[in-house]
Amino acid sequence: MSSYSFRSSRPDGWTQPRPYSDATLRLMAHGPIQPMEEPGFLARLFGNR
């Protein structure tokens, strides 16, 4: 077994999670939620919701 230990000045992402941000802050930062796929031609034509 190795005696080498890794040290970094930057904290690990698992031990230092991102701070909480509510939905309003995320909306202001990133905009509205976008669909994974663009709607097809017929869905756009007939306004499929």
mmJSON file of the N, C-alpha and C atoms, coordinates in Angstrom:
{"data_MODEL":{"atom_site":{
"group_PDB":["ATOM","ATOM","ATOM","ATOM","ATOM","ATOM","ATOM","ATOM","ATOM","ATOM","ATOM","ATOM","ATOM","ATOM","ATOM","ATOM","ATOM","ATOM","ATOM","ATOM","ATOM","ATOM","ATOM","ATOM","ATOM","ATOM","ATOM","ATOM","ATOM","ATOM","ATOM","ATOM","ATOM","ATOM","ATOM","ATOM","ATOM","ATOM","ATOM","ATOM","ATOM","ATOM","ATOM","ATOM","ATOM","ATOM","ATOM","ATOM","ATOM","ATOM","ATOM","ATOM","ATOM","ATOM","ATOM","ATOM","ATOM","ATOM","ATOM","ATOM","ATOM","ATOM","ATOM","ATOM","ATOM","ATOM","ATOM","ATOM","ATOM","ATOM","ATOM","ATOM","ATOM","ATOM","ATOM","ATOM","ATOM","ATOM","ATOM","ATOM","ATOM","ATOM","ATOM","ATOM","ATOM","ATOM","ATOM","ATOM","ATOM","ATOM","ATOM","ATOM","ATOM","ATOM","ATOM","ATOM","ATOM","ATOM","ATOM","ATOM","ATOM","ATOM","ATOM","ATOM","ATOM","ATOM","ATOM","ATOM","ATOM","ATOM","ATOM","ATOM","ATOM","ATOM","ATOM","ATOM","ATOM","ATOM","ATOM","ATOM","ATOM","ATOM","ATOM","ATOM","ATOM","ATOM","ATOM","ATOM","ATOM","ATOM","ATOM","ATOM","ATOM","ATOM","ATOM","ATOM","ATOM","ATOM","ATOM","ATOM","ATOM","ATOM","ATOM","ATOM","ATOM","ATOM","ATOM"],
"id":[1,2,3,4,5,6,7,8,9,10,11,12,13,14,15,16,17,18,19,20,21,22,23,24,25,26,27,28,29,30,31,32,33,34,35,36,37,38,39,40,41,42,43,44,45,46,47,48,49,50,51,52,53,54,55,56,57,58,59,60,61,62,63,64,65,66,67,68,69,70,71,72,73,74,75,76,77,78,79,80,81,82,83,84,85,86,87,88,89,90,91,92,93,94,95,96,97,98,99,100,101,102,103,104,105,106,107,108,109,110,111,112,113,114,115,116,117,118,119,120,121,122,123,124,125,126,127,128,129,130,131,132,133,134,135,136,137,138,139,140,141,142,143,144,145,146,147],
"type_symbol":["N","C","C","N","C","C","N","C","C","N","C","C","N","C","C","N","C","C","N","C","C","N","C","C","N","C","C","N","C","C","N","C","C","N","C","C","N","C","C","N","C","C","N","C","C","N","C","C","N","C","C","N","C","C","N","C","C","N","C","C","N","C","C","N","C","C","N","C","C","N","C","C","N","C","C","N","C","C","N","C","C","N","C","C","N","C","C","N","C","C","N","C","C","N","C","C","N","C","C","N","C","C","N","C","C","N","C","C","N","C","C","N","C","C","N","C","C","N","C","C","N","C","C","N","C","C","N","C","C","N","C","C","N","C","C","N","C","C","N","C","C","N","C","C","N","C","C"],
"label_atom_id":["N","CA","C","N","CA","C","N","CA","C","N","CA","C","N","CA","C","N","CA","C","N","CA","C","N","CA","C","N","CA","C","N","CA","C","N","CA","C","N","CA","C","N","CA","C","N","CA","C","N","CA","C","N","CA","C","N","CA","C","N","CA","C","N","CA","C","N","CA","C","N","CA","C","N","CA","C","N","CA","C","N","CA","C","N","CA","C","N","CA","C","N","CA","C","N","CA","C","N","CA","C","N","CA","C","N","CA","C","N","CA","C","N","CA","C","N","CA","C","N","CA","C","N","CA","C","N","CA","C","N","CA","C","N","CA","C","N","CA","C","N","CA","C","N","CA","C","N","CA","C","N","CA","C","N","CA","C","N","CA","C","N","CA","C","N","CA","C","N","CA","C"],
"label_alt_id":[null,null,null,null,null,null,null,null,null,null,null,null,null,null,null,null,null,null,null,null,null,null,null,null,null,null,null,null,null,null,null,null,null,null,null,null,null,null,null,null,null,null,null,null,null,null,null,null,null,null,null,null,null,null,null,null,null,null,null,null,null,null,null,null,null,null,null,null,null,null,null,null,null,null,null,null,null,null,null,null,null,null,null,null,null,null,null,null,null,null,null,null,null,null,null,null,null,null,null,null,null,null,null,null,null,null,null,null,null,null,null,null,null,null,null,null,null,null,null,null,null,null,null,null,null,null,null,null,null,null,null,null,null,null,null,null,null,null,null,null,null,null,null,null,null,null,null],
"label_comp_id":["MET","MET","MET","SER","SER","SER","SER","SER","SER","TYR","TYR","TYR","SER","SER","SER","PHE","PHE","PHE","ARG","ARG","ARG","SER","SER","SER","SER","SER","SER","ARG","ARG","ARG","PRO","PRO","PRO","ASP","ASP","ASP","GLY","GLY","GLY","TRP","TRP","TRP","THR","THR","THR","GLN","GLN","GLN","PRO","PRO","PRO","ARG","ARG","ARG","PRO","PRO","PRO","TYR","TYR","TYR","SER","SER","SER","ASP","ASP","ASP","ALA","ALA","ALA","THR","THR","THR","LEU","LEU","LEU","ARG","ARG","ARG","LEU","LEU","LEU","MET","MET","MET","ALA","ALA","ALA","HIS","HIS","HIS","GLY","GLY","GLY","PRO","PRO","PRO","ILE","ILE","ILE","GLN","GLN","GLN","PRO","PRO","PRO","MET","MET","MET","GLU","GLU","GLU","GLU","GLU","GLU","PRO","PRO","PRO","GLY","GLY","GLY","PHE","PHE","PHE","LEU","LEU","LEU","ALA","ALA","ALA","ARG","ARG","ARG","LEU","LEU","LEU","PHE","PHE","PHE","GLY","GLY","GLY","ASN","ASN","ASN","ARG","ARG","ARG"],
"label_asym_id":["A","A","A","A","A","A","A","A","A","A","A","A","A","A","A","A","A","A","A","A","A","A","A","A","A","A","A","A","A","A","A","A","A","A","A","A","A","A","A","A","A","A","A","A","A","A","A","A","A","A","A","A","A","A","A","A","A","A","A","A","A","A","A","A","A","A","A","A","A","A","A","A","A","A","A","A","A","A","A","A","A","A","A","A","A","A","A","A","A","A","A","A","A","A","A","A","A","A","A","A","A","A","A","A","A","A","A","A","A","A","A","A","A","A","A","A","A","A","A","A","A","A","A","A","A","A","A","A","A","A","A","A","A","A","A","A","A","A","A","A","A","A","A","A","A","A","A"],
"label_entity_id":["1","1","1","1","1","1","1","1","1","1","1","1","1","1","1","1","1","1","1","1","1","1","1","1","1","1","1","1","1","1","1","1","1","1","1","1","1","1","1","1","1","1","1","1","1","1","1","1","1","1","1","1","1","1","1","1","1","1","1","1","1","1","1","1","1","1","1","1","1","1","1","1","1","1","1","1","1","1","1","1","1","1","1","1","1","1","1","1","1","1","1","1","1","1","1","1","1","1","1","1","1","1","1","1","1","1","1","1","1","1","1","1","1","1","1","1","1","1","1","1","1","1","1","1","1","1","1","1","1","1","1","1","1","1","1","1","1","1","1","1","1","1","1","1","1","1","1"],
"label_seq_id":[1,1,1,2,2,2,3,3,3,4,4,4,5,5,5,6,6,6,7,7,7,8,8,8,9,9,9,10,10,10,11,11,11,12,12,12,13,13,13,14,14,14,15,15,15,16,16,16,17,17,17,18,18,18,19,19,19,20,20,20,21,21,21,22,22,22,23,23,23,24,24,24,25,25,25,26,26,26,27,27,27,28,28,28,29,29,29,30,30,30,31,31,31,32,32,32,33,33,33,34,34,34,35,35,35,36,36,36,37,37,37,38,38,38,39,39,39,40,40,40,41,41,41,42,42,42,43,43,43,44,44,44,45,45,45,46,46,46,47,47,47,48,48,48,49,49,49],
"pdbx_PDB_ins_code":[null,null,null,null,null,null,null,null,null,null,null,null,null,null,null,null,null,null,null,null,null,null,null,null,null,null,null,null,null,null,null,null,null,null,null,null,null,null,null,null,null,null,null,null,null,null,null,null,null,null,null,null,null,null,null,null,null,null,null,null,null,null,null,null,null,null,null,null,null,null,null,null,null,null,null,null,null,null,null,null,null,null,null,null,null,null,null,null,null,null,null,null,null,null,null,null,null,null,null,null,null,null,null,null,null,null,null,null,null,null,null,null,null,null,null,null,null,null,null,null,null,null,null,null,null,null,null,null,null,null,null,null,null,null,null,null,null,null,null,null,null,null,null,null,null,null,null],
"Cartn_x":[0.833,0.0,0.882,0.411,1.216,1.004,2.043,1.939,1.704,1.556,1.337,-0.079,-0.213,-1.531,-1.642,-2.793,-3.03,-3.553,-2.952,-3.43,-3.681,-4.76,-5.102,-5.556,-5.292,-5.732,-7.223,-7.759,-9.172,-10.006,-11.105,-11.905,-12.626,-12.882,-13.556,-15.015,-15.567,-16.953,-17.962,-17.573,-18.499,-18.564,-17.466,-17.459,-17.914,-17.822,-18.261,-19.308,-20.561,-21.579,-21.903,-22.527,-22.907,-23.979,-23.993,-25.008,-26.396,-27.4,-28.787,-29.175,-29.907,-30.501,-31.928,-32.857,-34.246,-34.563,-35.782,-36.169,-36.111,-36.421,-36.406,-34.99,-34.024,-32.637,-32.137,-32.504,-32.09,-32.729,-33.999,-34.682,-34.001,-33.636,-32.963,-31.592,-30.9,-29.544,-29.533,-30.466,-30.384,-31.563,-32.627,-33.795,-34.746,-35.838,-36.837,-36.318,-36.953,-36.576,-36.897,-35.932,-36.092,-36.361,-37.183,-37.408,-36.154,-36.059,-34.899,-34.87,-36.036,-36.12,-37.009,-36.684,-37.546,-38.816,-39.981,-41.208,-41.15,-41.799,-41.816,-42.661,-42.66,-43.379,-44.871,-45.484,-46.924,-47.277,-46.44,-46.696,-46.648,-45.716,-45.659,-46.841,-47.224,-48.305,-49.632,-49.928,-51.21,-51.147,-50.013,-49.888,-50.095,-49.477,-49.602,-49.041,-49.852,-49.401,-49.298],
"Cartn_y":[-1.181,0.0,1.251,2.287,3.492,4.437,5.153,6.134,7.542,7.671,8.96,9.46,10.708,11.305,12.561,12.735,13.872,15.053,16.223,17.437,18.509,19.238,20.323,21.52,22.707,23.903,24.164,23.575,23.77,22.682,23.036,22.012,21.107,19.903,18.926,19.31,19.068,19.403,18.603,17.397,16.572,17.048,17.566,18.029,19.479,20.24,21.632,21.806,21.426,21.543,23.002,23.202,24.551,25.104,26.402,26.983,26.883,26.923,26.815,28.034,27.812,28.911,28.516,29.409,29.074,29.223,28.857,28.821,30.202,31.243,32.588,33.004,32.691,33.042,32.25,30.972,30.168,30.691,31.111,31.648,32.926,33.8,35.044,34.766,33.749,33.468,32.722,31.756,30.85,30.938,31.653,31.755,30.594,30.568,29.513,28.144,27.119,25.742,25.485,24.929,24.628,23.146,22.77,21.35,20.675,19.363,18.615,18.583,18.499,18.451,19.584,20.119,21.123,20.431,21.096,20.469,20.298,19.265,18.973,19.972,19.821,20.746,20.751,19.556,19.497,20.039,19.797,20.332,21.858,22.425,23.879,24.412,23.688,24.135,24.162,23.112,23.01,23.473,23.939,24.44,23.357,22.201,21.072,21.462,21.292,21.66,20.464],
"Cartn_z":[0.0,0.0,0.0,-0.674,-0.805,0.381,0.742,1.818,1.272,-0.046,-0.678,-0.374,0.025,0.233,-0.621,-1.214,-2.105,-1.299,-1.497,-0.828,-1.874,-1.665,-2.572,-1.755,-2.241,-1.533,-1.768,-2.825,-3.131,-2.453,-1.756,-1.092,-2.091,-1.668,-2.504,-2.691,-3.886,-4.169,-3.38,-2.95,-2.171,-0.729,-0.218,1.173,1.285,0.201,0.186,-0.915,-0.663,-1.717,-2.038,-3.181,-3.585,-2.651,-2.439,-1.558,-2.177,-1.324,-1.764,-2.584,-3.655,-4.415,-4.76,-4.476,-4.733,-6.217,-6.594,-8.003,-8.641,-7.897,-8.462,-8.838,-7.976,-8.294,-9.496,-9.578,-10.737,-12.015,-11.938,-13.115,-13.59,-12.663,-13.043,-13.631,-13.14,-13.615,-14.94,-15.123,-16.271,-17.226,-16.867,-17.729,-17.505,-18.249,-18.051,-18.478,-17.957,-18.296,-19.763,-20.474,-21.9,-22.089,-23.085,-23.343,-23.88,-23.655,-24.144,-25.663,-26.301,-27.758,-28.232,-29.398,-30.003,-30.499,-30.395,-30.903,-32.42,-32.898,-34.33,-35.108,-36.415,-37.28,-36.979,-36.851,-36.61,-35.218,-34.258,-32.916,-32.935,-33.682,-33.785,-34.587,-35.641,-36.515,-35.767,-35.008,-34.316,-32.863,-32.403,-31.037,-30.012,-30.216,-29.283,-27.926,-26.87,-25.535,-24.657],
"occupancy":[1.0,1.0,1.0,1.0,1.0,1.0,1.0,1.0,1.0,1.0,1.0,1.0,1.0,1.0,1.0,1.0,1.0,1.0,1.0,1.0,1.0,1.0,1.0,1.0,1.0,1.0,1.0,1.0,1.0,1.0,1.0,1.0,1.0,1.0,1.0,1.0,1.0,1.0,1.0,1.0,1.0,1.0,1.0,1.0,1.0,1.0,1.0,1.0,1.0,1.0,1.0,1.0,1.0,1.0,1.0,1.0,1.0,1.0,1.0,1.0,1.0,1.0,1.0,1.0,1.0,1.0,1.0,1.0,1.0,1.0,1.0,1.0,1.0,1.0,1.0,1.0,1.0,1.0,1.0,1.0,1.0,1.0,1.0,1.0,1.0,1.0,1.0,1.0,1.0,1.0,1.0,1.0,1.0,1.0,1.0,1.0,1.0,1.0,1.0,1.0,1.0,1.0,1.0,1.0,1.0,1.0,1.0,1.0,1.0,1.0,1.0,1.0,1.0,1.0,1.0,1.0,1.0,1.0,1.0,1.0,1.0,1.0,1.0,1.0,1.0,1.0,1.0,1.0,1.0,1.0,1.0,1.0,1.0,1.0,1.0,1.0,1.0,1.0,1.0,1.0,1.0,1.0,1.0,1.0,1.0,1.0,1.0],
"B_iso_or_equiv":[0.0,0.0,0.0,0.0,0.0,0.0,0.0,0.0,0.0,0.0,0.0,0.0,0.0,0.0,0.0,0.0,0.0,0.0,0.0,0.0,0.0,0.0,0.0,0.0,0.0,0.0,0.0,0.0,0.0,0.0,0.0,0.0,0.0,0.0,0.0,0.0,0.0,0.0,0.0,0.0,0.0,0.0,0.0,0.0,0.0,0.0,0.0,0.0,0.0,0.0,0.0,0.0,0.0,0.0,0.0,0.0,0.0,0.0,0.0,0.0,0.0,0.0,0.0,0.0,0.0,0.0,0.0,0.0,0.0,0.0,0.0,0.0,0.0,0.0,0.0,0.0,0.0,0.0,0.0,0.0,0.0,0.0,0.0,0.0,0.0,0.0,0.0,0.0,0.0,0.0,0.0,0.0,0.0,0.0,0.0,0.0,0.0,0.0,0.0,0.0,0.0,0.0,0.0,0.0,0.0,0.0,0.0,0.0,0.0,0.0,0.0,0.0,0.0,0.0,0.0,0.0,0.0,0.0,0.0,0.0,0.0,0.0,0.0,0.0,0.0,0.0,0.0,0.0,0.0,0.0,0.0,0.0,0.0,0.0,0.0,0.0,0.0,0.0,0.0,0.0,0.0,0.0,0.0,0.0,0.0,0.0,0.0],
"pdbx_formal_charge":[null,null,null,null,null,null,null,null,null,null,null,null,null,null,null,null,null,null,null,null,null,null,null,null,null,null,null,null,null,null,null,null,null,null,null,null,null,null,null,null,null,null,null,null,null,null,null,null,null,null,null,null,null,null,null,null,null,null,null,null,null,null,null,null,null,null,null,null,null,null,null,null,null,null,null,null,null,null,null,null,null,null,null,null,null,null,null,null,null,null,null,null,null,null,null,null,null,null,null,null,null,null,null,null,null,null,null,null,null,null,null,null,null,null,null,null,null,null,null,null,null,null,null,null,null,null,null,null,null,null,null,null,null,null,null,null,null,null,null,null,null,null,null,null,null,null,null],
"auth_seq_id":[1,1,1,2,2,2,3,3,3,4,4,4,5,5,5,6,6,6,7,7,7,8,8,8,9,9,9,10,10,10,11,11,11,12,12,12,13,13,13,14,14,14,15,15,15,16,16,16,17,17,17,18,18,18,19,19,19,20,20,20,21,21,21,22,22,22,23,23,23,24,24,24,25,25,25,26,26,26,27,27,27,28,28,28,29,29,29,30,30,30,31,31,31,32,32,32,33,33,33,34,34,34,35,35,35,36,36,36,37,37,37,38,38,38,39,39,39,40,40,40,41,41,41,42,42,42,43,43,43,44,44,44,45,45,45,46,46,46,47,47,47,48,48,48,49,49,49],
"auth_comp_id":["MET","MET","MET","SER","SER","SER","SER","SER","SER","TYR","TYR","TYR","SER","SER","SER","PHE","PHE","PHE","ARG","ARG","ARG","SER","SER","SER","SER","SER","SER","ARG","ARG","ARG","PRO","PRO","PRO","ASP","ASP","ASP","GLY","GLY","GLY","TRP","TRP","TRP","THR","THR","THR","GLN","GLN","GLN","PRO","PRO","PRO","ARG","ARG","ARG","PRO","PRO","PRO","TYR","TYR","TYR","SER","SER","SER","ASP","ASP","ASP","ALA","ALA","ALA","THR","THR","THR","LEU","LEU","LEU","ARG","ARG","ARG","LEU","LEU","LEU","MET","MET","MET","ALA","ALA","ALA","HIS","HIS","HIS","GLY","GLY","GLY","PRO","PRO","PRO","ILE","ILE","ILE","GLN","GLN","GLN","PRO","PRO","PRO","MET","MET","MET","GLU","GLU","GLU","GLU","GLU","GLU","PRO","PRO","PRO","GLY","GLY","GLY","PHE","PHE","PHE","LEU","LEU","LEU","ALA","ALA","ALA","ARG","ARG","ARG","LEU","LEU","LEU","PHE","PHE","PHE","GLY","GLY","GLY","ASN","ASN","ASN","ARG","ARG","ARG"],
"auth_asym_id":["A","A","A","A","A","A","A","A","A","A","A","A","A","A","A","A","A","A","A","A","A","A","A","A","A","A","A","A","A","A","A","A","A","A","A","A","A","A","A","A","A","A","A","A","A","A","A","A","A","A","A","A","A","A","A","A","A","A","A","A","A","A","A","A","A","A","A","A","A","A","A","A","A","A","A","A","A","A","A","A","A","A","A","A","A","A","A","A","A","A","A","A","A","A","A","A","A","A","A","A","A","A","A","A","A","A","A","A","A","A","A","A","A","A","A","A","A","A","A","A","A","A","A","A","A","A","A","A","A","A","A","A","A","A","A","A","A","A","A","A","A","A","A","A","A","A","A"],
"auth_atom_id":["N","CA","C","N","CA","C","N","CA","C","N","CA","C","N","CA","C","N","CA","C","N","CA","C","N","CA","C","N","CA","C","N","CA","C","N","CA","C","N","CA","C","N","CA","C","N","CA","C","N","CA","C","N","CA","C","N","CA","C","N","CA","C","N","CA","C","N","CA","C","N","CA","C","N","CA","C","N","CA","C","N","CA","C","N","CA","C","N","CA","C","N","CA","C","N","CA","C","N","CA","C","N","CA","C","N","CA","C","N","CA","C","N","CA","C","N","CA","C","N","CA","C","N","CA","C","N","CA","C","N","CA","C","N","CA","C","N","CA","C","N","CA","C","N","CA","C","N","CA","C","N","CA","C","N","CA","C","N","CA","C","N","CA","C","N","CA","C","N","CA","C"],
"pdbx_PDB_model_num":[1,1,1,1,1,1,1,1,1,1,1,1,1,1,1,1,1,1,1,1,1,1,1,1,1,1,1,1,1,1,1,1,1,1,1,1,1,1,1,1,1,1,1,1,1,1,1,1,1,1,1,1,1,1,1,1,1,1,1,1,1,1,1,1,1,1,1,1,1,1,1,1,1,1,1,1,1,1,1,1,1,1,1,1,1,1,1,1,1,1,1,1,1,1,1,1,1,1,1,1,1,1,1,1,1,1,1,1,1,1,1,1,1,1,1,1,1,1,1,1,1,1,1,1,1,1,1,1,1,1,1,1,1,1,1,1,1,1,1,1,1,1,1,1,1,1,1]
}}}
